[in-house]
Structures are given as structure tokens and as C-alpha cells.
Amino acid sequence: MHKARKEIAELMDEVDVVIEVLDARLPRSSENPLVDKLRRGKPVIKLLNKQDLADPGRTRQWLDYLNSQEGVTAIAMDTAQKKLVQKIPTLCKETVPARVRAGRPVRAMIMGIPNVGKSTLINALLGRRIAKVGNEPAVTRGQKRYSVYNGMALSDTPGILWPKIEDEDSAYRLAASGAIKDTAIEYESVATYAAGFLLAEYPGLLMERYRLKALPEGAEALLNEVGRKRGCLKPGGVVDLYKAADILLTELRAGKLGPVTFETVAEWEQKRIEAEQAAAEAAAEEKTESES
């Protein structure tokens, strides 16, 4: 990760626009804070990828929020939709019109955390399979450059995570979506978090997918019910919670439960306000201590 950040910083002077690929199901948690530091004021196009897996209403809210930020253009897409993919070169050119007028190719760097679909996007833009694609983190391992003949030059980067994920919800959401390797956080803990979230936010999807007559009371009870429904039983009729966790997470990641978005704009605005208040209180306390 350190090597990747260093390479990106060195190449940024040669970049006109940054394309940051986000997961539409968790736009803020998949938004690497290092990107804003590394791009040094360069315009950024934020692509909310995998929109087919995300809650459409929440996606619209996130697009409104992101497009209100200076220097940011945000669109939702999935790489199977060729018409949406074809809009990306036009968007890039609109951010740096002077370079287009000079007849020079627009140089774009594609960035994002692991497993958000960067390589799939490059293949879709180029119209052929060049970048290696996988459904697990850390497939792209080094800086790569590609040419696009319609006035663009692309650079791919390895997926980079920041050194420490401060927000606990973000860590669990990244793990639940598959952006963090399953060995990074205890698998059953991730499934328990996901189960609690789904019970609170998308109970109807759970009822339909697992043919539940009533909602279980709590995350562990849900995993037990999923295990029973799918025959994940140990001797004595005890539910194998690991297998139940695997079923829930696999089906959640594949979109088999239906469109799900893990976070809202309102939630993150509240987190921002609370963080600012905590910082102000800490600064005031420090000032008082220094004066006494």
C-alpha cells in the first residue's frame, strides 16, 4: 500500500482528471480519504459502481450530495451498461476543456479501494479484456498505463486502503461488501453485523429471500434461522453458524437479497457533526489545561 501511494503521488503531475470508483452500496465507506490528498485539487469524477446492487433511492441521495461538492462530478453506473460507460470519456473531457482545445489527450487516473470494479471498468472503456479482473481484493498489483483512442489516456492503480479505518461501521461494511479480505475481520462477526443491519433496514428483503413467517429477534437468531432453512446443521440439529454466515454474506454480496445500500447521507452528516463537536470540545479542554 505504501509503495502504491508513492507511485500515485509521483504520477499525479501527469494527470488531468482522477476517476475514483466507489461502491454504490457504501459510497462514503468506499471513498478513500487518501484520494483527496493525492489528487491535489485535480478534478475528480466519482463513479458509483455496482448501482444494480444498490438501493436506487439512496443512490439518488448520494449523487445529489456528491455533485454539490466543488470539483466533483458523480454518476451511478454498472460496467455492464455500455451507454453509461461511454459517457465517461465525455465527462473527463468536460473537466479539462483547455486540453481538448489544444488537441491533446486527456490523461485520467483510475483510483479506488480494492474490489470496486476498476479493472472491469478499464476493460469496458477499452472494449477488450486487458486489465485482470477478480472478485477478491488485490488483483491489480502495480501501476499500469493504457491508451484510449477517443482522446483519452488511462492509468490504472492498485486498490489502496488507508492505514487505519477509524469508523467501526465502515470497517464492517467494507468487510460485508467484500472489499476487505474475509481473513481481516472474524467472518461470523461480519455476518452478525450484516444480519443486524438487514433486520433494521431491509426486513422485507429478508422475509422474501428466506421465506420467513416472522422476523427473528436479533442478528444471531436470524443466522440460526438462515442455517435451518438451508440445512446447515451439525449433529444434534445444532446450526453451523459459520456456514449460515457464509450463505448470508455470499447472497448479500451477489445481490440475491435485492438492492441494498449500507449507509445514508443523513447518517454520515450526523457523524461529521459529532466528530466536529468532539474535536471542538477536545481543543477547548486542551486550551483550558494549558492556561491553568
C-alpha atoms as one frame of an Amber mdcrd trajectory, in Angstrom:
protein
   0.000   0.000   0.000   2.824   2.417   0.836   4.513   1.694  -2.490   1.231
   2.260  -4.344   0.671   5.638  -2.650   4.201   6.717  -3.542   3.741   5.743
  -7.200   0.425   7.584  -7.411   1.895  10.750  -5.865   4.776  10.725  -8.344
   2.471  10.336 -11.357  -0.151  12.868 -10.288   1.624  15.768 -12.054   0.985
  13.939 -15.328  -2.746  13.509 -14.652  -5.549  15.853 -15.752  -8.509  14.200
 -14.035  -8.991  11.480 -11.426 -11.652   8.813 -11.850 -12.496   7.430  -8.405
 -14.514   4.223  -8.484 -16.786   3.807  -5.466 -19.160   1.059  -4.420 -22.703
   2.415  -4.804 -23.772   0.330  -1.808 -21.368   2.199   0.501 -20.317   5.449
  -1.186 -18.690   7.039   1.859 -17.103   3.944   3.367 -15.555   3.070  -0.022
 -14.326   6.642  -0.526 -10.629   6.568   0.323  -9.655   9.794   2.153  -6.164
   9.459   0.649  -7.581  10.174  -2.815  -8.390  13.797  -1.963  -4.860  14.289
  -0.607  -3.167  12.582  -3.532  -5.129  14.329  -6.300  -4.036  17.777  -5.045
  -7.050  19.708  -6.328  -7.326  17.882  -9.657 -10.963  17.447 -10.776 -12.465
  14.092  -9.851 -15.235  12.017 -11.356 -16.756   9.749  -8.739 -18.323   6.642
 -10.256 -20.824   4.878  -8.019 -20.266   1.436  -9.487 -22.476  -1.626  -8.920
 -25.589   0.541  -8.894 -27.578  -2.552  -9.885 -26.858  -3.930  -6.385 -27.700
  -0.676  -4.571 -30.920   0.886  -3.278 -31.977   3.331  -6.058 -33.492   5.905
  -3.688 -30.364   6.088  -1.570 -28.184   6.225  -4.685 -30.037   9.358  -5.839
 -29.410  10.978  -2.454 -25.706  10.194  -2.646 -25.436  11.590  -6.173 -27.077
  14.871  -5.106 -24.705  15.112  -2.149 -21.516  14.336  -4.065 -22.389  16.600
  -7.004 -22.804  19.506  -4.579 -19.080  19.331  -3.748 -16.598  21.575  -5.548
 -14.572  19.907  -8.286 -16.642  16.712  -8.142 -18.808  15.097 -10.801 -20.668
  11.969  -9.694 -22.617   9.406 -11.709 -24.041   5.978 -10.909 -23.343   3.066
 -13.200 -22.525  -0.569 -13.590 -19.951  -1.658 -16.105 -22.382  -3.896 -18.000
 -24.260  -0.786 -19.193 -22.266   0.249 -22.255 -24.100   3.564 -22.736 -23.122
   4.719 -19.246 -19.518   3.588 -19.731 -19.362   5.560 -22.990 -20.266   8.757
 -21.104 -17.073   8.656 -19.054 -14.640   9.957 -21.744 -17.032  12.860 -22.434
 -17.217  13.708 -18.722 -13.438  13.631 -18.456 -13.028  15.962 -21.426 -15.587
  18.398 -19.996 -13.489  18.793 -16.842 -10.375  19.952 -18.764 -11.660  21.753
 -21.900  -8.351  23.612 -22.450  -6.529  20.346 -23.052  -9.199  19.234 -25.511
  -8.990  22.537 -27.401  -5.225  22.049 -27.654  -5.839  18.701 -29.341  -4.109
  16.739 -26.604  -5.388  13.530 -24.986  -6.979  13.824 -21.572  -4.899  11.884
 -19.044  -7.072  10.120 -16.468  -6.016   8.055 -13.474  -8.429   5.438 -12.169
  -8.347   5.056  -8.399 -10.341   3.255  -5.741 -10.199   0.751  -2.933  -9.890
  -2.990  -3.686 -12.723  -4.868  -5.379 -14.848  -1.906  -6.507 -14.520  -2.714
 -10.208 -11.619  -0.619 -11.521 -10.224  -3.304 -13.823 -13.674  -4.188 -15.138
 -14.214  -0.508 -15.916 -10.943  -0.283 -17.859 -11.861  -3.327 -19.914 -15.269
  -1.793 -20.646 -13.713   1.539 -21.685 -11.180  -0.137 -23.940 -13.697  -2.580
 -25.352 -11.400  -5.528 -24.773 -10.030  -7.540 -21.868  -6.673  -6.094 -20.817
  -6.835  -5.493 -17.074  -7.057  -8.584 -14.868 -10.415  -8.914 -13.150 -11.301
 -10.731  -9.935 -13.981 -10.805  -7.256 -11.476 -10.581  -4.421  -9.317  -7.660
  -3.227  -5.793  -7.003  -4.531  -5.985  -8.203  -8.127  -4.223  -5.165  -9.645
  -0.720  -5.173  -8.162   1.146  -2.427  -9.977   0.819   0.797 -11.937  -0.390
   0.195 -15.500  -0.988   2.568 -18.401  -3.420   2.149 -21.259  -4.367   4.242
 -24.276  -7.907   5.008 -25.357  -8.247   6.160 -28.919 -11.139   8.599 -28.408
  -8.970  11.309 -26.933  -8.042   9.757 -23.601  -5.107   8.043 -21.923  -5.817
   5.903 -18.857  -3.680   4.890 -15.897  -4.739   2.082 -13.589  -3.616   1.839
  -9.957  -3.649  -0.926  -7.350  -6.569  -0.738  -4.936  -5.358   1.077  -1.845
  -6.854   1.154   1.623  -5.876   3.811   4.107  -3.642   2.764   7.044  -6.388
   2.657   9.666 -10.155   2.619   9.226 -11.309   4.778  12.119 -15.063   4.249
  11.747 -16.171   0.833  13.018 -19.294   0.792  10.840 -17.165   1.417   7.751
 -14.854  -1.474   8.602 -17.755  -3.897   8.910 -19.454  -2.567   5.782 -16.287
  -2.901   3.732 -15.905  -6.454   5.004 -19.552  -7.281   4.298 -19.236  -5.994
   0.725 -16.031  -7.978   0.101 -13.643  -5.005  -0.145 -11.678  -6.304   2.853
 -10.445  -9.891   2.777 -12.505 -12.289   4.838  -9.467 -13.050   6.980  -9.190
  -9.416   8.157 -12.232  -9.492  10.454 -13.819 -12.539  12.061 -16.205 -13.891
   9.442 -19.105 -14.605  11.789 -18.793 -11.128  13.322 -19.154  -9.576   9.862
 -22.214 -11.716   9.158 -23.710 -10.796  12.534 -23.229  -7.097  11.745 -24.797
  -7.560   8.304 -27.707  -9.502   9.772 -28.423  -6.764  12.317 -28.272  -4.117
   9.606 -30.640  -6.030   7.309 -33.118  -6.613  10.139 -33.202  -2.887  10.838
 -33.135  -1.506   7.284 -34.379  -4.190   4.886 -36.614  -6.634   6.804 -38.865
  -7.190   3.786 -35.974  -8.474   1.684 -35.072 -10.973   4.407 -38.655 -12.184
   4.718 -38.896 -12.788   0.982 -35.451 -14.318   0.384 -35.528 -16.766   3.278
 -39.308 -17.285   3.321 -39.598 -16.240   6.935 -43.006 -16.288   8.625 -41.818
 -13.747  11.195 -38.686 -11.663  11.717 -36.207 -13.258  14.128 -35.412 -11.232
  17.229 -31.784 -10.279  16.732 -28.888 -10.952  14.391 -27.815 -14.308  15.846
 -31.398 -15.548  15.721 -31.516 -14.586  12.041 -28.327 -16.529  11.285 -29.786
 -19.537  13.085 -32.948 -19.284  11.005 -30.987 -18.977   7.759 -28.945 -22.017
   8.779 -32.042 -24.080   9.465 -33.699 -23.035   6.214 -30.614 -24.045   4.219
 -29.826 -27.240   6.090 -26.624 -26.041   7.778 -26.932 -28.404  10.710 -24.375
 -30.183  12.855 -25.057 -33.471  14.656 -27.855 -32.986  17.143 -29.601 -30.385
  14.998 -27.313 -27.532  16.056 -26.942 -24.822  13.396 -23.476 -24.412  11.868
 -23.215 -20.636  12.248 -20.137 -20.390  10.045 -21.984 -21.970   7.119 -25.035
 -19.792   7.795 -22.785 -16.710   7.854 -21.242 -17.759   4.543 -24.672 -18.106
   2.920 -25.867 -14.709   4.141 -22.722 -12.836   3.093 -22.399 -14.600  -0.258
 -26.008 -13.846  -1.172 -25.773 -10.274   0.118 -22.646  -9.588  -1.954 -24.204
 -11.117  -5.069 -27.364  -9.016  -4.734 -29.595 -12.058  -4.289 -31.431 -10.426
  -1.389 -32.276  -7.429  -3.572 -30.909  -3.866  -3.853 -29.212  -2.824  -0.606
 -27.278   0.295   0.395 -25.413   0.137   3.687 -25.341   3.858   4.510 -27.183
   7.139   4.026 -26.133  10.746   3.541 -28.017  11.745   6.700 -26.107   9.199
   8.780 -22.729  10.461   7.588 -23.713  14.086   8.063 -24.570  13.240  11.673
 -21.211  11.503  12.074 -19.462  14.587  10.657 -21.280  16.927  13.072 -20.458
  14.697  16.044 -16.799  14.500  15.013 -16.561  18.288  14.705 -18.178  18.736
  18.123 -15.808  16.223  19.699 -12.811  17.962  18.113 -14.007  21.366  19.337
 -14.522  20.032  22.875 -11.074  18.425  22.875  -9.478  21.679  21.676 -11.314
  23.669  24.342 -10.232  21.219  27.037  -6.627  21.365  25.849  -6.721  25.164
  25.883  -8.107  25.214  29.422  -5.407  22.837  30.624  -2.637  24.915  29.024
  -3.940  28.118  30.654  -4.246  26.593  34.110
